[in-house]
Amino acid sequence: MGFGDRRFFVSLFPEDGPEICKHEGCNRKRIYNSVMCAVHHYEMIKRKPCPWNETYSDLSAKEQAFVQRETAKANLEGKTAHPQCHKKTTRGKPIDKECPKCNSKMSSINKVNWPTIAFIILLPPIGFFIFLLSGIIEKKAVCNNCFHEELLHRVF
């Protein structure tokens, strides 16, 4: 929990909603480009508990000035105020489908069905029938916010 973690946490503000954080039991407003508040977004990205539970008004004047500067800079550039969140989280090609959990756009990806390939190699007679039932490659829709996956179809 160093200076970089604190700076990342502060860069997530402001929590200006209007929607409420999607984390169960949380009543804080969500941050820009996320379905969660700053605390729960921090935990999702860093994969560790957030050591701070502050709101924007609890931040120091220096940190509030930092948030205002970064938000204004991001608005001018047309980007998100916290680019650290979007490293390697976007997967696949965008498709015209919304996630049923968080209502954000989904992307399509192709995934190899490795158990089927293992059956084909180890037990060819059984593996052939499993191949006919399950296929080798699956095309899935993946949400880039909550990582919810849905099977679109199987490709043989």
HELIX and SHEET records of a PDB file:
HELIX    1   1 PHE A    3  SER A   11  1                                   9    
HELIX    2   2 ALA A   38  LYS A   46  1                                   9    
HELIX    3   3 TYR A   56  ASP A   58  5                                   3    
HELIX    4   4 ALA A   61  GLU A   77  1                                  17    
HELIX    5   5 PRO A   83  HIS A   86  5                                   4    
HELIX    6   6 TRP A  114  LEU A  122  1                                   9    
HELIX    7   7 PRO A  124  SER A  134  1                                  11    
SHEET    1   A 4 LYS A  93  GLU A  98  0                                        
SHEET    2   A 4 LYS A 105  VAL A 112 -1                                        
SHEET    3   A 4 ILE A 137  CYS A 143 -1                                        
SHEET    4   A 4 GLU A 149  VAL A 155 -1                                        
END                                                                             
